[in-house]
Amino acid sequence: MIIDIRLSNFYSIDNDITLSLQAVNLRGKQALALKNNVFECGDEKLLKTVVICGANASGKSNIIKVIRFCLKLILNSHNHNENTVFNFEPFKFADSEKLSCFDIRFLIDGIEYEYSFSLTKTEIFTESLYFYPHGKKALVFTRDETKGKNKKDIYSFGKMIKRPLDVAESSSRKTLFISRASQMDCDIAKKVFSFFKNKIVPDYTDFSPIIFEESLRDNKKDILRLLKNVDCDIVDFRIKKDAQISKNLCITTFHKPNPLIPFDFDSEEATTGTKDLFKLLPIVFTAVKEGKLLLIDGLDKCLHTKVIEFILSLFNDSDSAQLIFTTYNTNLLKRFRKDQVYFVNKDAKGSSDLYSLYDFKNVKDGLDVEKAYLQGQFDAIPYINDLYDKII
């Protein structure tokens, strides 16, 4: 599972920010009451959920956006060609030569791995992978394209990769070594690649119809049970493929007043909230059951607070599933430990800064965090009163 993610020079993010899912050793009544929000994996204690709050245009969504981009790059860069331009923007006020950097620490089978890379819009510059068998740091590979043109100068390897220079020769400045190595039957690269592919869900709206259909069918009972609990009148649904467009799914719903009459789920009469629930719920249940990390930008979009609280409880009751999400719903803050709450605030340069509630040492048990936040004690809010005074 994920320990932490570090980013710099992407979109509104200039300097290093770190989003940590590593649980702090908290004491007190709140930590005891929320003990289910933490799980153990190997030697690490990790958070099951992390919430990111902040004002409009502060950069909350950009954090999710960067992580999604980096994961997509890992999974697809072996398909890139010499004309590829990477689909992101560096911080607009940064030095033109400044590299954009991504670093992630995670656990596979209880063993820690650390993977990182840096790049510009057109080229990959550095890349590395380390792991910690028996708790000691060991090199898998490092890459530094500034050291010349000879692959032997650019790369350093540990003992985990067979014929590593064969992979290096096949890795252009557009291709991540880990991505290429996973396609060339390198065991440790395949293990890491598989982790990124199968253990992280970067966007629940971007699933293939085949996987989404499987998830709907596998979780049908749980979905219907939840819909009933939130007073939705849907009592059943059926799925079939569109005969004209093979990639599309047709969902037919049946409702309480007339349970025998089919209803076209994609019609304009179906509410946005219900459609969002149908997209989200199967992926949530799958993530919880299979111990995945799910990223959601705007969990409160079209969802009632009670539904969101139920989703959070699913993750907090799971063995190892994790959720990172952004929200404007400050009422949720009481459900989190101090180390689970993050704020995003823009500085004078327009750069997004990320910091944790835990960073504020004067936050004591019993504090109404929502009230304190809305009063501006942690910044990361729009100052409407100041604007109102100027307008009036």
TAURDA-V866696 format. One record per backbone hydrogen bond with DSSP energy under -0.5 kcal/mol. CO is the residue of the C=O (numbers start at 1). NH is the residue of the N-H. If there is no record, write none. Layout:
# TAURDA-V866696
co->CO nh->NH
co->CO nh->NH
This chain:
# TAURDA-V866696
co->1 nh->107
co->3 nh->21
co->4 nh->105
co->5 nh->19
co->6 nh->103
co->7 nh->17
co->8 nh->101
co->10 nh->13
co->12 nh->14
co->12 nh->352
co->13 nh->10
co->14 nh->9
co->17 nh->7
co->18 nh->20
co->19 nh->5
co->21 nh->23
co->21 nh->47
co->24 nh->26
co->28 nh->32
co->29 nh->33
co->30 nh->34
co->32 nh->35
co->34 nh->37
co->35 nh->38
co->37 nh->48
co->39 nh->46
co->41 nh->44
co->44 nh->41
co->44 nh->46
co->45 nh->23
co->46 nh->39
co->48 nh->323
co->50 nh->325
co->51 nh->53
co->51 nh->342
co->52 nh->327
co->53 nh->344
co->55 nh->58
co->59 nh->63
co->60 nh->63
co->60 nh->64
co->61 nh->65
co->62 nh->66
co->63 nh->67
co->64 nh->68
co->65 nh->69
co->66 nh->70
co->67 nh->71
co->68 nh->72
co->69 nh->73
co->70 nh->74
co->71 nh->75
co->72 nh->76
co->73 nh->77
co->76 nh->79
co->77 nh->80
co->81 nh->84
co->86 nh->88
co->89 nh->11
co->91 nh->94
co->95 nh->98
co->100 nh->119
co->101 nh->8
co->102 nh->117
co->103 nh->6
co->104 nh->115
co->105 nh->3
co->105 nh->4
co->106 nh->113
co->108 nh->111
co->111 nh->108
co->112 nh->132
co->113 nh->106
co->114 nh->130
co->115 nh->104
co->116 nh->128
co->117 nh->102
co->118 nh->125
co->118 nh->126
co->119 nh->100
co->121 nh->86
co->123 nh->120
co->125 nh->145
co->126 nh->118
co->127 nh->143
co->128 nh->116
co->129 nh->140
co->129 nh->141
co->130 nh->114
co->131 nh->138
co->132 nh->135
co->133 nh->136
co->138 nh->131
co->140 nh->158
co->141 nh->129
co->142 nh->156
co->143 nh->127
co->144 nh->147
co->145 nh->148
co->150 nh->153
co->150 nh->154
co->151 nh->155
co->154 nh->144
co->156 nh->142
co->160 nh->162
co->161 nh->164
co->163 nh->166
co->163 nh->167
co->164 nh->168
co->165 nh->169
co->166 nh->170
co->167 nh->170
co->168 nh->171
co->170 nh->172
co->172 nh->175
co->173 nh->124
co->176 nh->180
co->177 nh->181
co->178 nh->182
co->179 nh->183
co->180 nh->183
co->180 nh->184
co->181 nh->184
co->181 nh->186
co->182 nh->185
co->185 nh->187
co->186 nh->190
co->187 nh->191
co->188 nh->192
co->189 nh->193
co->190 nh->194
co->191 nh->195
co->192 nh->196
co->193 nh->197
co->194 nh->198
co->195 nh->199
co->199 nh->293
co->200 nh->202
co->201 nh->295
co->203 nh->206
co->208 nh->212
co->209 nh->213
co->210 nh->214
co->211 nh->215
co->212 nh->216
co->213 nh->217
co->214 nh->218
co->215 nh->219
co->217 nh->220
co->219 nh->223
co->220 nh->224
co->221 nh->225
co->222 nh->226
co->223 nh->227
co->224 nh->228
co->225 nh->229
co->226 nh->230
co->227 nh->232
co->228 nh->231
co->233 nh->256
co->236 nh->254
co->238 nh->252
co->240 nh->250
co->244 nh->246
co->245 nh->242
co->245 nh->248
co->248 nh->242
co->249 nh->251
co->250 nh->240
co->250 nh->252
co->251 nh->265
co->252 nh->238
co->253 nh->263
co->254 nh->235
co->254 nh->236
co->256 nh->259
co->258 nh->255
co->258 nh->261
co->260 nh->262
co->261 nh->255
co->263 nh->253
co->263 nh->265
co->264 nh->267
co->267 nh->270
co->271 nh->275
co->272 nh->276
co->273 nh->277
co->274 nh->278
co->275 nh->279
co->276 nh->280
co->277 nh->281
co->278 nh->282
co->280 nh->284
co->281 nh->285
co->282 nh->286
co->283 nh->287
co->284 nh->288
co->285 nh->289
co->286 nh->290
co->287 nh->291
co->287 nh->292
co->292 nh->294
co->292 nh->322
co->293 nh->201
co->294 nh->324
co->295 nh->204
co->296 nh->298
co->296 nh->326
co->298 nh->301
co->300 nh->302
co->300 nh->303
co->304 nh->307
co->304 nh->308
co->305 nh->309
co->306 nh->310
co->307 nh->311
co->308 nh->312
co->309 nh->313
co->310 nh->314
co->311 nh->315
co->312 nh->316
co->313 nh->317
co->315 nh->318
co->322 nh->294
co->323 nh->50
co->324 nh->296
co->325 nh->52
co->326 nh->299
co->328 nh->330
co->329 nh->332
co->330 nh->333
co->331 nh->334
co->332 nh->335
co->333 nh->336
co->337 nh->340
co->337 nh->341
co->338 nh->341
co->338 nh->357
co->338 nh->358
co->340 nh->51
co->340 nh->342
co->341 nh->357
co->342 nh->53
co->343 nh->355
co->344 nh->55
co->345 nh->353
co->347 nh->350
co->351 nh->347
co->353 nh->345
co->355 nh->343
co->356 nh->359
co->357 nh->360
co->359 nh->361
co->360 nh->363
co->362 nh->364
co->364 nh->367
co->367 nh->369
co->368 nh->372
co->369 nh->373
co->370 nh->374
co->371 nh->375
co->372 nh->377
co->373 nh->376
co->376 nh->379
co->382 nh->384
co->383 nh->387
co->384 nh->388
co->385 nh->389
co->386 nh->390
co->387 nh->391
co->388 nh->392
